Amino acid sequence: MTVLVQEFLKTFDRLTNSERLDLASEILRRTVHLDFPPLPDQDLALNAEAVFLALDEQEAVNECS
């Protein structure tokens, strides 16, 4: 990640929720037609694992309450 991108993310973190939503919407609008390369299988598996672990954690929290 470049220094410029890191600074952009720091600035994003300082925005209000409303400003974040506006910015995120605009970024999505501008990137919807970009030609992203497909994710490698390993990346897909890692992301899926992270989602399932988060769901398991949420389920455990819900069972305790």
DRENVEXMAR-319220 format. One record per residue: residue in one letter; x, y, z of N, C-alpha, C in turn. Coordinates in steps of 0.02 Angstrom, whole numbers, plus 50000, padded with zeros to 5 digits. Each point is the difference from the previous one (the first is absolute). Layout:
! DRENVEXMAR-319220
AXYZXYZXYZ ...
END
This chain:
! DRENVEXMAR-319220
M500424994250000499585005850000500455006250000 T499855004649957500425005949994499865004950058 V500475004650009499925005250052499385004149986 L499885001649936499425003949982499354996550020 V499964993649987499414996250019499924999850076 Q500554999150036499974999950073499745006750027 E500235005549971499765006650020499265000949984 F499804997549942499295000249981499584996450052 L500224994150021499624996150049499985003450068 K500545003350019500015003750063499505005749997 T499985003449943499525005449991499294997350002 F499894994449968499344996750000499774998650072 D500464997650041499844998450069499795006150041 R500225005949978499835006250036499335003049977 L499714997349948499375002749974499414998050045 T499465003849995499394998150034499704994049964 N499534996650032499684994349968499665002049935 S499685005750000499675002449940500505001249943 E500565003050017500525001249949500304993549975 R500084995150045500264993549979499534996749951 L499355000350014499514997049955500015003549932 D500055006650000500035003749937500624997949960 L500574999750034500624998249967499984992849974 A499774995450041499974993049980499544999149939 S499445003550000499534999749943500345002549937 E500365005550006500335002849941500564995549975 I500384997050045500534995449979499694993949965 L499474997350028499684994249968499735001949931 R499715005949994499735002249936500565000449948 R500585002450021500565001049954500374993549984 T499944994950042500394993949989499584994249975 V499365000949991499564994549982500204996949932 H500295003949956500174997549934500744998249992 L500385000250054500714998049995500044992549988 D500504998049964500104992949985500474997050051 F499724997650056500414997050052500184992949981 P500624998050013500184993049986499654995450050 P499874993949980499684995450047500454998650060 L499694998950058500384998450060500254992849995 P500624998850022500254993150002499594995850050 D499974993649987499624995550043500215000750073 Q500655000750013500245000650069499705006250034 D499975005649964499715006050029499254999150014 L499654996749954499294998750010499904995650062 A500414994950007499954995550057500145003750065 L500515004350001500165003850061499435004750018 N499725003349950499445004650014499394996250025 A499864994349970499444996050022500114997650072 E500614998050016500154997850068499905005750050 A500215006049981499925005850045499265001550011 V499604999449948499275001250007499704994850046 F500164993649990499724994750041500225000650073 L500635001950011500235000950069499635005850034 A499895005349963499625005750028499284998050015 L499704996049956499324997650013499984995550061 D500494995550006500034995650059500075004150064 E500415005149998500105004350058499355003650019 Q499675002649949499365003550013499484995250028 E499994994049973499534994950025500144998350073 A500644999450018500194998550069499795005750046 V500095006249978499795005850040499254999950010 N499634998549947499274999950004499754994550047 E500354994350001499804994550045500115001750073 C500505004250014500175001950069499525005350026 S499665003549956499575005550024499274997950003 
END
